[in-house]
C-alpha cells in the first residue's frame, strides 16, 4: 500500500480550513503535520491550537511529525488532539525505546525519524518496536528544500537492515518529494510520501495529489 501525506506546513494558514477540506476531498491518505519548536530545528511552525484546528476539520488520519526537543512531554497532548501516528526524531530522544512505548501506550502508531546525516544502522535495536521509519530527505526545519540524492542509498540500507532483523515497517520520506522522483522512491521501497510545497504551491492541488498517487503505484 502506498500513502500520500501532504504536509500542511506548506498550506496557506489564513485559509487553513479550506486547505484541510481540500485534502479531505482529494486522494490524500494522511494529513502530515510538521511541528517545529525553534530548538531542535531552526524554525517554529505551529503548536497545539493549530493542530486542534486541523483536527476539527480533518477526515483523514493525522500523521504528526514532532521536530521538537523533549517530545516525551507532549505525546499525550498530541494524542488528545487526534494524532493517528506520532513520529519522533532519533536525534531528540535519549531514551528512544521508552518514548516509543509511551506512544504505543497512548494508542497511536509509533514512528522514528532520522535526519540526513544519521545512519539507518542506528535503528537496528528499535525497528522491532516501531510502525514507521521517516527518512528525512532534506534537513528539517524549512519547507521547499531540494531533495538530497544520498537518500536513495539510505533507503537501500534500510531495506537491507529490515531483512537482517526480520522486521517490516512502513518507510516514509519527507522533503523534496515530487512527480520527478516519486516513482523512483516507490521502487526503492517507500510506502508513504510527504509532499508540501509541490502540492500546495501547484495550480490544482487535488489534481497534483492524484498525479502523485498514480506515480507511486508501481
N, CA and C atoms as a LAMMPS dump frame, in Angstrom:
ITEM: TIMESTEP
0
ITEM: NUMBER OF ATOMS
654
ITEM: BOX BOUNDS ff ff ff
-5.0000000000000000e+02 5.0000000000000000e+02
-5.0000000000000000e+02 5.0000000000000000e+02
-5.0000000000000000e+02 5.0000000000000000e+02
ITEM: ATOMS id mol type element x y z
1 1 1 N 0.841 -1.198 0
2 1 2 C 0 0 0
3 1 3 C 0.873 1.245 0
4 2 1 N 0.513 2.231 -0.799
5 2 2 C 1.23 3.498 -0.886
6 2 3 C 0.347 4.623 -0.356
7 3 1 N 0.949 5.519 0.407
8 3 2 C 0.203 6.587 1.067
9 3 3 C 0.769 7.948 0.664
10 4 1 N -0.121 8.861 0.321
11 4 2 C 0.266 10.247 0.048
12 4 3 C -0.12 11.079 1.268
13 5 1 N 0.866 11.812 1.802
14 5 2 C 0.653 12.565 3.046
15 5 3 C 1.052 14.025 2.842
16 6 1 N 0.177 14.843 2.254
17 6 2 C 0.507 16.255 2.068
18 6 3 C 0.779 16.952 3.4
19 7 1 N 1.811 17.774 3.413
20 7 2 C 2.185 18.49 4.631
21 7 3 C 1.506 19.854 4.677
22 8 1 N 0.715 20.078 5.706
23 8 2 C 0.01 21.36 5.834
24 8 3 C 0.953 22.501 6.209
25 9 1 N 2.221 22.181 6.453
26 9 2 C 3.195 23.246 6.696
27 9 3 C 3.259 24.203 5.507
28 10 1 N 2.974 23.677 4.31
29 10 2 C 3.053 24.488 3.094
30 10 3 C 1.717 25.131 2.732
31 11 1 N 0.685 24.893 3.531
32 11 2 C -0.635 25.454 3.227
33 11 3 C -0.699 26.936 3.589
34 12 1 N -1.717 27.598 3.087
35 12 2 C -1.992 28.986 3.441
36 12 3 C -2.689 28.989 4.803
37 13 1 N -1.976 29.422 5.832
38 13 2 C -2.536 29.37 7.18
39 13 3 C -3.73 30.302 7.345
40 14 1 N -3.852 31.275 6.449
41 14 2 C -5.014 32.158 6.502
42 14 3 C -6.275 31.472 6.011
43 15 1 N -6.099 30.349 5.329
44 15 2 C -7.241 29.579 4.825
45 15 3 C -7.063 28.095 5.171
46 16 1 N -6.686 27.855 6.416
47 16 2 C -6.335 26.503 6.828
48 16 3 C -7.517 25.549 6.727
49 17 1 N -8.693 26.002 7.102
50 17 2 C -9.875 25.147 6.994
51 17 3 C -10.1 24.708 5.554
52 18 1 N -9.982 25.635 4.624
53 18 2 C -10.168 25.297 3.208
54 18 3 C -9.123 24.297 2.744
55 19 1 N -7.885 24.458 3.229
56 19 2 C -6.809 23.54 2.847
57 19 3 C -7.104 22.128 3.336
58 20 1 N -7.568 22.012 4.568
59 20 2 C -7.869 20.697 5.133
60 20 3 C -9.067 20.079 4.411
61 21 1 N -10.072 20.894 4.114
62 21 2 C -11.234 20.382 3.388
63 21 3 C -10.858 19.926 1.986
64 22 1 N -9.889 20.615 1.368
65 22 2 C -9.395 20.182 0.062
66 22 3 C -8.744 18.811 0.182
67 23 1 N -7.951 18.607 1.22
68 23 2 C -7.302 17.309 1.425
69 23 3 C -8.333 16.213 1.68
70 24 1 N -9.4 16.555 2.401
71 24 2 C -10.467 15.579 2.65
72 24 3 C -11.062 15.072 1.343
73 25 1 N -11.189 15.97 0.378
74 25 2 C -11.848 15.638 -0.89
75 25 3 C -10.883 15.026 -1.909
76 26 1 N -9.592 15.067 -1.595
77 26 2 C -8.576 14.585 -2.527
78 26 3 C -8.279 13.104 -2.294
79 27 1 N -7.313 12.585 -3.049
80 27 2 C -6.868 11.213 -2.876
81 27 3 C -5.772 11.078 -1.818
82 28 1 N -5.527 12.139 -1.061
83 28 2 C -4.554 12.065 0.038
84 28 3 C -5.006 11.007 1.038
85 29 1 N -4.035 10.306 1.598
86 29 2 C -4.345 9.259 2.577
87 29 3 C -4.204 9.753 4.008
88 30 1 N -3.172 10.539 4.252
89 30 2 C -2.911 11.096 5.577
90 30 3 C -2.74 12.604 5.447
91 31 1 N -2.867 13.299 6.563
92 31 2 C -2.524 14.715 6.632
93 31 3 C -1.283 14.828 7.502
94 32 1 N -0.181 15.261 6.895
95 32 2 C 1.093 15.336 7.602
96 32 3 C 1.196 16.668 8.333
97 33 1 N 1.477 16.599 9.62
98 33 2 C 1.504 17.788 10.47
99 33 3 C 2.913 17.939 11.043
100 34 1 N 3.66 18.925 10.55
101 34 2 C 5.03 19.175 10.995
102 34 3 C 5.033 20.166 12.15
103 35 1 N 5.448 19.702 13.316
104 35 2 C 5.503 20.563 14.499
105 35 3 C 6.971 20.875 14.795
106 36 1 N 7.342 22.159 14.742
107 36 2 C 8.719 22.599 14.968
108 36 3 C 8.764 23.588 16.123
109 37 1 N 9.82 23.485 16.931
110 37 2 C 9.862 24.285 18.16
111 37 3 C 10.914 25.389 18.167
112 38 1 N 11.736 25.504 17.117
113 38 2 C 12.779 26.52 17.128
114 38 3 C 13.963 26.151 17.997
115 39 1 N 13.949 24.955 18.571
116 39 2 C 15.05 24.472 19.412
117 39 3 C 15.722 23.279 18.743
118 40 1 N 14.943 22.222 18.503
119 40 2 C 15.501 21.063 17.812
120 40 3 C 15.797 21.394 16.358
121 41 1 N 14.955 22.208 15.749
122 41 2 C 15.196 22.7 14.386
123 41 3 C 15.131 24.228 14.406
124 42 1 N 15.821 24.876 13.451
125 42 2 C 15.898 26.341 13.472
126 42 3 C 14.693 27.026 12.849
127 43 1 N 13.508 26.633 13.285
128 43 2 C 12.3 27.27 12.781
129 43 3 C 11.162 26.915 13.729
130 44 1 N 10.138 27.72 13.729
131 44 2 C 8.932 27.459 14.514
132 44 3 C 7.773 27.356 13.531
133 45 1 N 7.002 26.291 13.624
134 45 2 C 5.868 26.147 12.708
135 45 3 C 4.578 26.523 13.412
136 46 1 N 3.992 25.585 14.131
137 46 2 C 2.753 25.858 14.851
138 46 3 C 2.653 24.879 16.016
139 47 1 N 1.796 25.225 16.951
140 47 2 C 1.65 24.394 18.136
141 47 3 C 0.285 23.761 18.233
142 48 1 N -0.098 23.452 19.442
143 48 2 C -1.303 22.661 19.67
144 48 3 C -2.604 23.334 19.222
145 49 1 N -2.766 24.639 19.387
146 49 2 C -4.022 25.25 18.917
147 49 3 C -4.252 25.055 17.417
148 50 1 N -3.196 25.13 16.625
149 50 2 C -3.344 24.944 15.179
150 50 3 C -3.629 23.479 14.864
151 51 1 N -2.951 22.564 15.565
152 51 2 C -3.225 21.142 15.356
153 51 3 C -4.675 20.831 15.715
154 52 1 N -5.172 21.456 16.778
155 52 2 C -6.579 21.27 17.17
156 52 3 C -7.512 21.768 16.065
157 53 1 N -7.168 22.904 15.461
158 53 2 C -7.992 23.444 14.378
159 53 3 C -7.987 22.512 13.179
160 54 1 N -6.826 21.923 12.874
161 54 2 C -6.738 20.961 11.774
162 54 3 C -7.606 19.748 12.068
163 55 1 N -7.494 19.242 13.288
164 55 2 C -8.222 18.033 13.673
165 55 3 C -9.738 18.233 13.588
166 56 1 N -10.206 19.427 13.877
167 56 2 C -11.645 19.695 13.863
168 56 3 C -12.251 19.553 12.475
169 57 1 N -11.429 19.692 11.444
170 57 2 C -11.938 19.627 10.076
171 57 3 C -11.441 18.407 9.316
172 58 1 N -10.415 17.733 9.834
173 58 2 C -9.792 16.63 9.108
174 58 3 C -10.667 15.379 9.105
175 59 1 N -10.732 14.749 7.95
176 59 2 C -11.407 13.459 7.807
177 59 3 C -10.409 12.357 7.452
178 60 1 N -9.137 12.721 7.407
179 60 2 C -8.059 11.772 7.133
180 60 3 C -7.188 11.66 8.389
181 61 1 N -6.487 10.54 8.557
182 61 2 C -5.624 10.377 9.741
183 61 3 C -4.551 11.464 9.817
184 62 1 N -4.255 11.904 11.029
185 62 2 C -3.213 12.902 11.235
186 62 3 C -1.881 12.198 11.47
187 63 1 N -0.922 12.504 10.626
188 63 2 C 0.426 11.957 10.668
189 63 3 C 1.31 13.035 11.292
190 64 1 N 1.475 12.994 12.616
191 64 2 C 2.119 14.085 13.345
192 64 3 C 3.622 13.824 13.461
193 65 1 N 4.407 14.764 12.965
194 65 2 C 5.868 14.671 12.941
195 65 3 C 6.419 15.717 13.902
196 66 1 N 6.939 15.243 15.028
197 66 2 C 7.432 16.145 16.066
198 66 3 C 8.912 16.434 15.865
199 67 1 N 9.203 17.604 15.345
200 67 2 C 10.586 18.07 15.223
201 67 3 C 10.852 19.011 16.395
202 68 1 N 10.837 18.419 17.591
203 68 2 C 10.926 19.209 18.815
204 68 3 C 11.849 18.526 19.819
205 69 1 N 12.402 19.329 20.712
206 69 2 C 13.158 18.797 21.829
207 69 3 C 12.191 18.292 22.898
208 70 1 N 12.614 17.312 23.66
209 70 2 C 11.806 16.753 24.758
210 70 3 C 10.396 16.351 24.319
211 71 1 N 10.267 15.557 23.277
212 71 2 C 8.927 15.206 22.785
213 71 3 C 8.088 14.424 23.794
214 72 1 N 8.744 13.715 24.715
215 72 2 C 8.001 12.932 25.709
216 72 3 C 7.003 13.788 26.482
217 73 1 N 7.336 15.057 26.685
218 73 2 C 6.483 15.947 27.478
219 73 3 C 5.165 16.282 26.78
220 74 1 N 5.074 15.986 25.477
221 74 2 C 3.919 16.446 24.702
222 74 3 C 3.168 15.324 24.002
223 75 1 N 3.605 14.094 24.169
224 75 2 C 2.98 12.982 23.451
225 75 3 C 1.495 12.86 23.76
226 76 1 N 1.136 12.923 25.025
227 76 2 C -0.273 12.78 25.412
228 76 3 C -1.124 13.906 24.841
229 77 1 N -0.543 15.101 24.77
230 77 2 C -1.279 16.247 24.224
231 77 3 C -1.629 16.022 22.755
232 78 1 N -0.656 15.536 21.986
233 78 2 C -0.925 15.329 20.568
234 78 3 C -1.847 14.14 20.337
235 79 1 N -1.792 13.166 21.209
236 79 2 C -2.757 12.065 21.109
237 79 3 C -4.174 12.592 21.332
238 80 1 N -4.345 13.459 22.307
239 80 2 C -5.66 14.036 22.576
240 80 3 C -6.141 14.909 21.422
241 81 1 N -5.196 15.448 20.658
242 81 2 C -5.542 16.295 19.524
243 81 3 C -5.822 15.491 18.261
244 82 1 N -5.83 14.161 18.394
245 82 2 C -6.269 13.328 17.29
246 82 3 C -5.181 12.69 16.457
247 83 1 N -3.939 12.701 16.928
248 83 2 C -2.862 12.083 16.155
249 83 3 C -3.123 10.589 15.981
250 84 1 N -3.046 10.122 14.749
251 84 2 C -3.16 8.693 14.47
252 84 3 C -1.809 8.023 14.645
253 85 1 N -0.752 8.717 14.175
254 85 2 C 0.617 8.247 14.376
255 85 3 C 1.444 9.43 14.829
256 86 1 N 2.402 9.155 15.688
257 86 2 C 3.307 10.19 16.183
258 86 3 C 4.723 9.75 15.87
259 87 1 N 5.443 10.598 15.148
260 87 2 C 6.827 10.315 14.796
261 87 3 C 7.745 11.278 15.537
262 88 1 N 8.731 10.711 16.221
263 88 2 C 9.732 11.499 16.944
264 88 3 C 11.09 11.294 16.273
265 89 1 N 12.016 12.181 16.56
266 89 2 C 13.336 12.073 15.956
267 89 3 C 14.284 11.256 16.824
268 90 1 N 14.996 10.363 16.164
269 90 2 C 16.047 9.603 16.846
270 90 3 C 16.987 10.547 17.589
271 91 1 N 17.327 11.675 16.931
272 91 2 C 18.314 12.594 17.481
273 91 3 C 17.796 13.356 18.703
274 92 1 N 16.484 13.367 18.914
275 92 2 C 15.909 14.142 20.014
276 92 3 C 15.539 13.287 21.225
277 93 1 N 15.749 11.978 21.122
278 93 2 C 15.252 11.064 22.156
279 93 3 C 16.379 10.234 22.763
280 94 1 N 16.907 10.669 23.903
281 94 2 C 17.983 9.896 24.543
282 94 3 C 17.512 8.538 25.054
283 95 1 N 16.213 8.421 25.325
284 95 2 C 15.638 7.148 25.786
285 95 3 C 14.557 6.739 24.785
286 96 1 N 14.997 6.437 23.577
287 96 2 C 14.074 6.246 22.456
288 96 3 C 13.088 5.108 22.688
289 97 1 N 13.555 4.004 23.241
290 97 2 C 12.655 2.868 23.461
291 97 3 C 11.505 3.274 24.38
292 98 1 N 11.819 4.011 25.426
293 98 2 C 10.777 4.456 26.358
294 98 3 C 9.796 5.395 25.673
295 99 1 N 10.309 6.278 24.83
296 99 2 C 9.442 7.205 24.099
297 99 3 C 8.488 6.447 23.186
298 100 1 N 9.019 5.456 22.47
299 100 2 C 8.192 4.645 21.573
300 100 3 C 7.111 3.912 22.356
301 101 1 N 7.474 3.374 23.498
302 101 2 C 6.49 2.665 24.317
303 101 3 C 5.386 3.61 24.795
304 102 1 N 5.752 4.838 25.134
305 102 2 C 4.75 5.82 25.544
306 102 3 C 3.756 6.092 24.421
307 103 1 N 4.272 6.242 23.213
308 103 2 C 3.399 6.498 22.064
309 103 3 C 2.414 5.356 21.889
310 104 1 N 2.908 4.128 21.984
311 104 2 C 2.041 2.966 21.797
312 104 3 C 1.034 2.83 22.929
313 105 1 N 1.451 3.137 24.132
314 105 2 C 0.521 3.073 25.268
315 105 3 C -0.617 4.078 25.119
316 106 1 N -0.372 5.149 24.387
317 106 2 C -1.408 6.147 24.129
318 106 3 C -2.367 5.712 23.017
319 107 1 N -2.051 4.58 22.38
320 107 2 C -2.913 4.064 21.322
321 107 3 C -2.581 4.578 19.939
322 108 1 N -1.427 5.209 19.785
323 108 2 C -1.003 5.731 18.49
324 108 3 C 0.042 4.808 17.869
325 109 1 N 0.178 4.889 16.557
326 109 2 C 1.264 4.204 15.876
327 109 3 C 2.536 5.022 16.082
328 110 1 N 3.655 4.325 16.235
329 110 2 C 4.91 4.988 16.584
330 110 3 C 5.863 5.021 15.4
331 111 1 N 6.38 6.214 15.121
332 111 2 C 7.368 6.373 14.065
333 111 3 C 8.637 6.996 14.607
334 112 1 N 9.754 6.693 13.952
335 112 2 C 11.038 7.31 14.286
336 112 3 C 11.61 7.934 13.03
337 113 1 N 11.97 9.211 13.127
338 113 2 C 12.558 9.939 12.005
339 113 3 C 14.064 10.039 12.19
340 114 1 N 14.784 10.05 11.051
341 114 2 C 16.224 10.266 11.095
342 114 3 C 16.601 11.385 10.14
343 115 1 N 17.508 12.242 10.582
344 115 2 C 17.998 13.345 9.774
345 115 3 C 18.928 12.829 8.672
346 116 1 N 19.214 13.667 7.661
347 116 2 C 20.049 13.203 6.553
348 116 3 C 21.41 12.659 6.961
349 117 1 N 21.994 13.175 8.043
350 117 2 C 23.333 12.722 8.439
351 117 3 C 23.314 11.468 9.317
352 118 1 N 22.134 11.015 9.715
353 118 2 C 22.023 9.897 10.648
354 118 3 C 21.935 8.568 9.901
355 119 1 N 22.757 7.61 10.286
356 119 2 C 22.782 6.304 9.634
357 119 3 C 21.568 5.476 10.031
358 120 1 N 20.994 4.775 9.058
359 120 2 C 19.856 3.9 9.362
360 120 3 C 20.283 2.743 10.264
361 121 1 N 21.568 2.428 10.307
362 121 2 C 22.045 1.319 11.124
363 121 3 C 21.785 1.554 12.61
364 122 1 N 21.64 2.821 12.982
365 122 2 C 21.375 3.15 14.38
366 122 3 C 19.97 2.739 14.815
367 123 1 N 19.135 2.352 13.855
368 123 2 C 17.767 1.935 14.168
369 123 3 C 17.653 0.436 14.427
370 124 1 N 18.76 -0.271 14.353
371 124 2 C 18.729 -1.73 14.431
372 124 3 C 17.983 -2.253 15.653
373 125 1 N 18.17 -1.606 16.8
374 125 2 C 17.591 -2.118 18.038
375 125 3 C 16.206 -1.556 18.352
376 126 1 N 15.66 -0.747 17.442
377 126 2 C 14.327 -0.189 17.686
378 126 3 C 13.329 -0.591 16.612
379 127 1 N 13.809 -1.127 15.487
380 127 2 C 12.91 -1.46 14.378
381 127 3 C 11.781 -2.381 14.801
382 128 1 N 12.076 -3.34 15.646
383 128 2 C 11.062 -4.325 16.035
384 128 3 C 9.92 -3.69 16.821
385 129 1 N 10.144 -2.503 17.369
386 129 2 C 9.163 -1.868 18.25
387 129 3 C 8.337 -0.777 17.578
388 130 1 N 8.679 -0.422 16.334
389 130 2 C 8.016 0.734 15.725
390 130 3 C 7.199 0.334 14.504
391 131 1 N 6.37 1.266 14.061
392 131 2 C 5.5 1.038 12.911
393 131 3 C 6.017 1.707 11.646
394 132 1 N 6.877 2.71 11.821
395 132 2 C 7.264 3.541 10.678
396 132 3 C 8.64 4.139 10.884
397 133 1 N 9.416 4.231 9.814
398 133 2 C 10.658 4.996 9.794
399 133 3 C 10.475 6.142 8.815
400 134 1 N 10.73 7.344 9.283
401 134 2 C 10.649 8.53 8.434
402 134 3 C 12.071 8.96 8.081
403 135 1 N 12.417 8.824 6.818
404 135 2 C 13.735 9.221 6.336
405 135 3 C 13.649 10.652 5.818
406 136 1 N 14.342 11.551 6.493
407 136 2 C 14.348 12.944 6.051
408 136 3 C 15.246 13.072 4.827
409 137 1 N 14.667 13.557 3.737
410 137 2 C 15.419 13.727 2.503
411 137 3 C 15.813 15.188 2.277
412 138 1 N 15.589 16.02 3.297
413 138 2 C 16.127 17.374 3.393
414 138 3 C 16.473 17.591 4.864
415 139 1 N 17.228 18.623 5.14
416 139 2 C 17.485 18.952 6.54
417 139 3 C 16.239 19.584 7.142
418 140 1 N 15.759 19.065 8.274
419 140 2 C 14.476 19.525 8.811
420 140 3 C 14.514 20.974 9.279
421 141 1 N 13.358 21.617 9.157
422 141 2 C 13.233 22.974 9.655
423 141 3 C 12.555 23.93 8.699
424 142 1 N 12.682 23.655 7.401
425 142 2 C 12.103 24.56 6.412
426 142 3 C 11.527 23.769 5.248
427 143 1 N 10.418 24.249 4.703
428 143 2 C 9.829 23.633 3.529
429 143 3 C 10.497 24.139 2.261
430 144 1 N 10.209 23.454 1.149
431 144 2 C 10.669 23.918 -0.144
432 144 3 C 12.119 23.631 -0.476
433 145 1 N 12.79 22.746 0.281
434 145 2 C 14.193 22.444 0.014
435 145 3 C 14.336 21.381 -1.074
436 146 1 N 15.55 21.294 -1.621
437 146 2 C 15.836 20.313 -2.664
438 146 3 C 16.119 18.946 -2.056
439 147 1 N 15.691 17.93 -2.753
440 147 2 C 15.869 16.541 -2.344
441 147 3 C 17.349 16.174 -2.315
442 148 1 N 17.787 15.483 -1.246
443 148 2 C 19.172 15.027 -1.113
444 148 3 C 19.289 13.637 -1.736
445 149 1 N 20.1 13.528 -2.784
446 149 2 C 20.169 12.29 -3.553
447 149 3 C 20.684 11.095 -2.755
448 150 1 N 21.496 11.343 -1.727
449 150 2 C 22.026 10.23 -0.923
450 150 3 C 20.904 9.463 -0.223
451 151 1 N 19.703 10.042 -0.217
452 151 2 C 18.552 9.367 0.396
453 151 3 C 18.337 7.98 -0.212
454 152 1 N 18.591 7.829 -1.494
455 152 2 C 18.373 6.531 -2.139
456 152 3 C 19.264 5.441 -1.531
457 153 1 N 20.501 5.794 -1.206
458 153 2 C 21.388 4.815 -0.563
459 153 3 C 20.878 4.47 0.826
460 154 1 N 20.369 5.468 1.533
461 154 2 C 19.827 5.207 2.872
462 154 3 C 18.611 4.284 2.795
463 155 1 N 17.783 4.479 1.782
464 155 2 C 16.619 3.611 1.618
465 155 3 C 17.058 2.175 1.331
466 156 1 N 18.094 2.027 0.524
467 156 2 C 18.639 0.698 0.24
468 156 3 C 19.177 0.06 1.516
469 157 1 N 19.904 0.855 2.31
470 157 2 C 20.437 0.354 3.573
471 157 3 C 19.323 -0.044 4.538
472 158 1 N 18.243 0.721 4.529
473 158 2 C 17.115 0.428 5.415
474 158 3 C 16.435 -0.878 5.019
475 159 1 N 16.263 -1.098 3.73
476 159 2 C 15.669 -2.352 3.271
477 159 3 C 16.542 -3.536 3.686
478 160 1 N 17.848 -3.377 3.576
479 160 2 C 18.768 -4.444 3.969
480 160 3 C 18.689 -4.694 5.472
481 161 1 N 18.603 -3.616 6.255
482 161 2 C 18.518 -3.753 7.709
483 161 3 C 17.242 -4.48 8.115
484 162 1 N 16.133 -4.184 7.43
485 162 2 C 14.882 -4.877 7.745
486 162 3 C 14.996 -6.364 7.44
487 163 1 N 15.689 -6.71 6.366
488 163 2 C 15.895 -8.123 6.047
489 163 3 C 16.747 -8.802 7.11
490 164 1 N 17.804 -8.122 7.522
491 164 2 C 18.726 -8.698 8.507
492 164 3 C 18.075 -8.883 9.869
493 165 1 N 17.129 -8.01 10.208
494 165 2 C 16.48 -8.067 11.521
495 165 3 C 15.096 -8.708 11.469
496 166 1 N 14.725 -9.204 10.288
497 166 2 C 13.41 -9.849 10.106
498 166 3 C 12.277 -8.957 10.6
499 167 1 N 12.35 -7.687 10.236
500 167 2 C 11.321 -6.722 10.618
501 167 3 C 10.696 -6.129 9.367
502 168 1 N 9.525 -5.532 9.541
503 168 2 C 8.846 -4.866 8.434
504 168 3 C 8.119 -3.644 8.973
505 169 1 N 8.566 -2.478 8.546
506 169 2 C 7.927 -1.233 8.963
507 169 3 C 7.606 -0.417 7.724
508 170 1 N 6.67 0.511 7.852
509 170 2 C 6.41 1.449 6.77
510 170 3 C 7.593 2.402 6.644
511 171 1 N 7.932 2.747 5.415
512 171 2 C 9.013 3.693 5.156
513 171 3 C 8.408 4.964 4.568
514 172 1 N 8.664 6.067 5.229
515 172 2 C 8.139 7.364 4.805
516 172 3 C 9.306 8.271 4.436
517 173 1 N 9.133 9.099 3.407
518 173 2 C 10.153 10.068 3.017
519 173 3 C 9.546 11.457 3.053
520 174 1 N 10.313 12.396 3.605
521 174 2 C 9.834 13.769 3.777
522 174 3 C 10.9 14.734 3.274
523 175 1 N 10.543 15.503 2.238
524 175 2 C 11.437 16.549 1.766
525 175 3 C 11.736 16.445 0.286
526 176 1 N 11.288 17.415 -0.481
527 176 2 C 11.61 17.452 -1.9
528 176 3 C 10.924 16.399 -2.741
529 177 1 N 9.826 15.827 -2.232
530 177 2 C 9.099 14.801 -2.977
531 177 3 C 8.245 15.474 -4.055
532 178 1 N 8.327 14.946 -5.287
533 178 2 C 7.547 15.497 -6.389
534 178 3 C 7.3 14.398 -7.409
535 179 1 N 6.645 14.758 -8.504
536 179 2 C 6.421 13.769 -9.56
537 179 3 C 7.715 13.401 -10.28
538 180 1 N 8.791 14.143 -10.012
539 180 2 C 10.077 13.852 -10.631
540 180 3 C 10.8 12.686 -9.963
541 181 1 N 10.466 12.405 -8.711
542 181 2 C 11.169 11.33 -8.002
543 181 3 C 10.25 10.326 -7.309
544 182 1 N 8.952 10.546 -7.368
545 182 2 C 8.017 9.697 -6.628
546 182 3 C 8.081 8.236 -7.066
547 183 1 N 8.14 7.999 -8.371
548 183 2 C 8.183 6.619 -8.852
549 183 3 C 9.474 5.937 -8.435
550 184 1 N 10.595 6.638 -8.539
551 184 2 C 11.878 6.07 -8.138
552 184 3 C 11.896 5.767 -6.64
553 185 1 N 11.315 6.652 -5.858
554 185 2 C 11.235 6.422 -4.419
555 185 3 C 10.363 5.212 -4.11
556 186 1 N 9.257 5.091 -4.82
557 186 2 C 8.376 3.944 -4.624
558 186 3 C 9.113 2.649 -4.951
559 187 1 N 9.884 2.665 -6.032
560 187 2 C 10.669 1.496 -6.408
561 187 3 C 11.735 1.16 -5.374
562 188 1 N 12.152 2.175 -4.611
563 188 2 C 13.179 1.986 -3.584
564 188 3 C 12.587 1.505 -2.265
565 189 1 N 11.273 1.262 -2.242
566 189 2 C 10.652 0.699 -1.052
567 189 3 C 9.895 1.67 -0.178
568 190 1 N 9.715 2.914 -0.658
569 190 2 C 8.987 3.903 0.145
570 190 3 C 7.489 3.612 0.093
571 191 1 N 6.85 3.675 1.256
572 191 2 C 5.404 3.446 1.364
573 191 3 C 4.604 4.732 1.488
574 192 1 N 5.195 5.748 2.132
575 192 2 C 4.467 6.985 2.419
576 192 3 C 5.286 8.177 1.948
577 193 1 N 4.602 9.116 1.28
578 193 2 C 5.271 10.224 0.603
579 193 3 C 4.731 11.541 1.14
580 194 1 N 5.598 12.294 1.808
581 194 2 C 5.218 13.601 2.327
582 194 3 C 5.548 14.649 1.266
583 195 1 N 4.561 15.395 0.859
584 195 2 C 4.759 16.449 -0.144
585 195 3 C 4.089 17.718 0.35
586 196 1 N 4.872 18.781 0.461
587 196 2 C 4.33 20.041 0.947
588 196 3 C 4.168 21.058 -0.153
589 197 1 N 5.261 21.753 -0.475
590 197 2 C 5.221 22.801 -1.498
591 197 3 C 4.748 22.276 -2.844
592 198 1 N 5.157 21.061 -3.194
593 198 2 C 4.774 20.516 -4.501
594 198 3 C 3.255 20.436 -4.644
595 199 1 N 2.579 20.149 -3.533
596 199 2 C 1.112 20.069 -3.56
597 199 3 C 0.488 21.45 -3.441
598 200 1 N 0.843 22.17 -2.384
599 200 2 C 0.108 23.386 -2.057
600 200 3 C 0.481 24.584 -2.931
601 201 1 N 1.631 24.545 -3.577
602 201 2 C 2.004 25.64 -4.482
603 201 3 C 1.579 25.369 -5.922
604 202 1 N 0.972 24.217 -6.156
605 202 2 C 0.534 23.886 -7.511
606 202 3 C -0.783 24.59 -7.832
607 203 1 N -1.088 24.702 -9.105
608 203 2 C -2.319 25.376 -9.527
609 203 3 C -3.551 24.58 -9.138
610 204 1 N -3.439 23.259 -9.118
611 204 2 C -4.572 22.392 -8.797
612 204 3 C -4.099 21.305 -7.835
613 205 1 N -4.103 21.58 -6.522
614 205 2 C -3.582 20.623 -5.559
615 205 3 C -4.275 19.26 -5.615
616 206 1 N -5.575 19.225 -5.849
617 206 2 C -6.291 17.944 -5.911
618 206 3 C -5.758 17.101 -7.061
619 207 1 N -5.562 17.725 -8.218
620 207 2 C -5.025 17.017 -9.372
621 207 3 C -3.577 16.598 -9.13
622 208 1 N -2.813 17.446 -8.445
623 208 2 C -1.418 17.129 -8.149
624 208 3 C -1.323 15.912 -7.238
625 209 1 N -2.189 15.845 -6.243
626 209 2 C -2.21 14.684 -5.35
627 209 3 C -2.573 13.423 -6.122
628 210 1 N -3.565 13.523 -7
629 210 2 C -3.959 12.37 -7.815
630 210 3 C -2.821 11.917 -8.723
631 211 1 N -2.082 12.898 -9.244
632 211 2 C -0.938 12.582 -10.107
633 211 3 C 0.154 11.862 -9.314
634 212 1 N 0.417 12.33 -8.089
635 212 2 C 1.396 11.675 -7.228
636 212 3 C 0.961 10.257 -6.894
637 213 1 N -0.308 10.118 -6.597
638 213 2 C -0.84 8.803 -6.247
639 213 3 C -0.615 7.82 -7.393
640 214 1 N -0.842 8.285 -8.598
641 214 2 C -0.632 7.43 -9.767
642 214 3 C 0.847 7.103 -9.949
643 215 1 N 1.707 8.075 -9.684
644 215 2 C 3.147 7.903 -9.892
645 215 3 C 3.753 6.856 -8.957
646 216 1 N 3.159 6.679 -7.78
647 216 2 C 3.746 5.744 -6.801
648 216 3 C 3.135 4.348 -6.898
649 217 1 N 2.16 4.173 -7.766
650 217 2 C 1.562 2.84 -7.94
651 217 3 C 2.413 2.041 -8.911
652 218 1 N 3.422 1.398 -8.372
653 218 2 C 4.344 0.625 -9.223
654 218 3 C 4.27 -0.852 -8.872
